[in-house]
Amino acid sequence: MHATSAAVAGAVTFLWLGMVLAISFLEAPLKFRAPGVTIPLGLGIGRLVFRALNLAETVLAVVLIAVVATGGPSTAVVVLTAVAAAVLAVQLTAVRPRLNRRSDAVLAGEDPALRRSRAHLHYVALEIVKVLALIALGCTVLAR
């Protein structure tokens, strides 16, 4: 990969990775432990934060794809970029709508214990795959 493209791809990749780690694995679980944060309040905050995160992720994915496409990438870089982007696409199109319906029901007064949902577990599993792909991608583009 060209030196400039590799540097930009590395920066974008690690920025994306840092955002996902900070929000998904730090902020999201901790907000429910804060004093006075109820489940509806936490869900409302979470929806706003994840909407912003997913928008930022989408922008970073588009930039990353453009940089990789024009930078003379290796097969590994192309595959890892595709994996990260595909996982994000699945999260946004398949899992987030289910999470939104669930949080809508809770915000409308439904007891969250009445109907359990596995959508959150699917989202977390996809986050783990995305994090691993981003770590591998960042290391690969910088190792060129």
C-alpha positions as CSV (number, residue, x, y, z in Angstrom):
1,M,0.0,0.0,0.0
2,H,1.3,3.5,-0.8
3,A,2.8,5.2,2.3
4,T,0.3,8.1,2.4
5,S,-2.6,5.8,1.9
6,A,-1.3,3.4,4.6
7,A,-0.9,6.3,7.1
8,V,-4.4,7.7,6.4
9,A,-5.9,4.2,6.6
10,G,-4.1,3.5,9.8
11,A,-5.3,6.7,11.4
12,V,-8.9,6.2,10.3
13,T,-8.9,2.6,11.4
14,F,-7.5,3.4,14.9
15,L,-9.9,6.3,15.3
16,W,-12.8,4.1,14.4
17,L,-11.5,1.4,16.8
18,G,-11.1,3.9,19.6
19,M,-14.6,5.2,19.2
20,V,-16.1,1.7,19.3
21,L,-14.1,0.6,22.3
22,A,-14.9,3.8,24.2
23,I,-18.6,3.8,23.5
24,S,-19.6,0.1,23.2
25,F,-17.4,-1.4,25.8
26,L,-17.0,1.5,28.3
27,E,-19.8,4.1,28.2
28,A,-22.7,1.8,27.3
29,P,-22.3,-0.6,30.3
30,L,-21.2,2.1,32.8
31,K,-24.1,4.5,32.2
32,F,-26.6,2.1,33.9
33,R,-24.4,2.0,37.0
34,A,-24.5,5.7,37.5
35,P,-26.6,6.9,40.4
36,G,-30.1,8.0,39.4
37,V,-30.0,6.5,35.9
38,T,-33.1,4.5,35.3
39,I,-33.5,2.0,32.5
40,P,-35.6,4.4,30.4
41,L,-33.2,7.2,30.9
42,G,-30.2,5.0,30.1
43,L,-32.0,3.7,26.9
44,G,-32.7,7.3,25.8
45,I,-29.1,8.3,26.3
46,G,-27.9,5.1,24.6
47,R,-30.0,5.7,21.6
48,L,-28.6,9.2,21.1
49,V,-25.1,8.1,21.7
50,F,-25.3,5.0,19.4
51,R,-27.0,7.0,16.6
52,A,-24.1,9.5,16.7
53,L,-21.5,6.7,16.9
54,N,-23.1,4.8,14.0
55,L,-23.1,8.0,11.9
56,A,-19.4,8.6,12.7
57,E,-18.6,5.0,11.9
58,T,-20.4,5.2,8.6
59,V,-18.4,8.3,7.6
60,L,-15.1,6.6,8.8
61,A,-16.0,3.4,6.8
62,V,-16.6,5.4,3.6
63,V,-13.3,7.3,4.0
64,L,-11.5,4.0,4.8
65,I,-13.0,2.3,1.8
66,A,-12.0,5.2,-0.5
67,V,-8.5,5.3,0.9
68,V,-8.0,1.6,0.6
69,A,-9.5,1.5,-2.9
70,T,-7.0,4.1,-4.2
71,G,-4.0,3.1,-2.2
72,G,-2.8,-0.1,-3.8
73,P,-3.8,-2.4,-1.0
74,S,-2.9,-6.0,-0.3
75,T,-5.6,-8.7,-0.3
76,A,-5.5,-8.8,3.5
77,V,-6.2,-5.1,3.7
78,V,-9.1,-5.4,1.3
79,V,-10.6,-8.4,3.1
80,L,-10.3,-6.8,6.6
81,T,-11.8,-3.5,5.3
82,A,-14.7,-5.4,3.8
83,V,-15.2,-7.4,7.1
84,A,-15.4,-4.2,9.2
85,A,-17.7,-2.5,6.7
86,A,-19.9,-5.5,6.3
87,V,-20.3,-6.0,10.1
88,L,-21.2,-2.3,10.4
89,A,-23.8,-2.7,7.6
90,V,-25.3,-5.8,9.4
91,Q,-25.5,-3.9,12.7
92,L,-27.2,-0.9,11.1
93,T,-29.7,-2.8,8.9
94,A,-30.5,-5.9,10.8
95,V,-29.7,-5.5,14.5
96,R,-30.3,-1.8,15.3
97,P,-33.9,-1.8,14.0
98,R,-34.7,-4.7,16.4
99,L,-32.9,-2.8,19.3
100,N,-34.9,0.3,18.5
101,R,-38.2,-1.6,18.6
102,R,-37.2,-3.1,21.9
103,S,-36.2,0.3,23.4
104,D,-39.4,1.9,22.0
105,A,-41.4,-0.7,23.9
106,V,-39.5,-0.1,27.2
107,L,-39.7,3.7,26.8
108,A,-43.5,3.2,26.3
109,G,-43.7,1.5,29.7
110,E,-43.2,-2.2,28.9
111,D,-41.4,-4.0,31.7
112,P,-38.0,-5.1,30.1
113,A,-38.1,-8.4,32.1
114,L,-41.4,-9.5,30.4
115,R,-39.8,-10.1,27.0
116,R,-36.1,-10.8,26.7
117,S,-34.4,-10.0,23.4
118,R,-31.2,-11.5,22.0
119,A,-30.6,-8.5,19.7
120,H,-28.3,-6.9,22.2
121,L,-26.2,-10.0,22.4
122,H,-26.0,-10.1,18.6
123,Y,-24.9,-6.5,18.5
124,V,-22.2,-7.2,21.1
125,A,-21.0,-10.2,19.2
126,L,-20.8,-8.2,16.0
127,E,-18.9,-5.4,17.9
128,I,-16.3,-8.0,19.0
129,V,-15.9,-9.2,15.4
130,K,-15.6,-5.5,14.2
131,V,-13.0,-4.7,16.9
132,L,-10.9,-7.7,15.9
133,A,-11.1,-6.8,12.2
134,L,-10.1,-3.2,13.0
135,I,-7.2,-4.2,15.1
136,A,-5.9,-6.6,12.4
137,L,-6.5,-4.0,9.7
138,G,-4.7,-1.2,11.6
139,C,-1.7,-3.5,12.2
140,T,-1.7,-4.7,8.6
141,V,-1.7,-1.3,7.0
142,L,0.9,0.1,9.3
143,A,3.2,-3.0,8.8
144,R,3.2,-2.6,5.0
